[in-house]
Amino acid sequence: MNHIISLISPGQLIRAFSNSLAGLKHAITSERAFQQEVVLLLVGSAAAFVLSEVAVERALMIGSLALVLIVELLNSAVESAVDRVGTEQHPLSKIAKDLGSAAVLISLATAAAIWIIILI
């Protein structure tokens, strides 16, 4: 056990946490879709507490919206990596960006389905 603990230094944990916060800050300040989805999460979280008295339902409703944010972050990462490679049009770049966008769409549809199932 001590061997595993020694592999992860406090400095590494602090740097990793700092990098995560930098990514989150970038998304909040620069990514319009992420900003909109944060608003959706905040409003949806409040609505979940008003619309349901069951803790598991609330967790599913809020969790489904949090999942949208996670997928949006991954989509933004893919888009940034593709843009870093080059700005010229390329079929594989389009496919990568379209697949990321499709993942966001599916996460939004899943969240909507969860909310509909719980509320109806």
N, C-alpha and C positions, 0 to 999 in steps of 0.2 A: 504494500500500500504506500509506504514512504517513497518507493521508487516512482510510482505514478505521480505523487504529489510533487516530487522534485522536478519532474519534467515540465511542470507549469509554474513559471515564476510569477510573483505578483506583478512585476514589470510587464510581462507578456499579457497578463490579464488586463492591466490598465490600458496598454496600447490597443488591445483588441476592442475594449469597451470604447475607447476614444475614437477609434476608426468607425465603429458602429454609429456613435453619436454624430460624427462628421457626415456619414452617409444619410442619416435621418435628417440632419439639418439641411443638407443639399436638397433632399426630396421635398421638404416642407417649404423651402424658400424658392425652389426653381422648377419643380415639376407640377404643372397645372392640374393634371389628372389626379396626382397624389393629394394635392390640396383639396380638391373636390371630394375625394374619397375619405379624407380625414373629417371633413364636415359631415359627410354621410355617417361615418362611424360615431361621431359625437351626438348628432341628432338621433341616430338609430339606437344608441345606447340609452339615451333618456327615454325614448319611445318604448324600448323593451321593458323598462321598469314600470311604465304606465300601462302597457298593454298586456302584460303577463304577470301573474303572481307566482309562477312556478320557476324555481331557480334553474332547473335544467333547460327549460325553454329560453329563459333569458340568456343563459350561457351560449346556447346554440345560435340565438339571434345575434348577439354581440360577436361571438366567435366567427360567424360567417362573414361579418363585415370586416373583422380584423384580417381574415384570410384574403379578402380583396386587396387590402393594403400590402400584404406580403407578396402577393402575385404581382401587384403593380411595381413594387420595388425590384423584383426580379426582371420584369419586363423592361424597366428603365435601365437596369444594368446591361441587359442584352443590347438594347438600343445604343447605349454609350460605347460598348465594346465594338459593335458593328461600325459606328461612326468613327471610332478611333482607327479602324483598319483603313478606311478610305471613304471619300465623299462621292465617288463615282457610282453610277447605277450598276448594280450587279444582281443577277437573279437570286443568288444565295443570300445576299444581304436582305433582299425583299422577303424571302421566305423566313429568315430568322426574325425579322421585325413583325411579320404577319403572324407567326406562331406565338410570339410573345403577346401580341394584341389579342389573339384568340384565347390564350390562357386567361387574360383579364376578363374577357367576355364570359367565359365559362364560369369563372369565380363569381362574377356579378349575377349570372343566371342561377347559380347554385344558392347564393345568398337570398335572392328573390324567392326561389322555390321553398327554402327553409322558412322564410317569413310567412309565405302563403300557407304552407302546411300547418304551421303553428297557429296562425290567426283565423283560419277558416275551419 
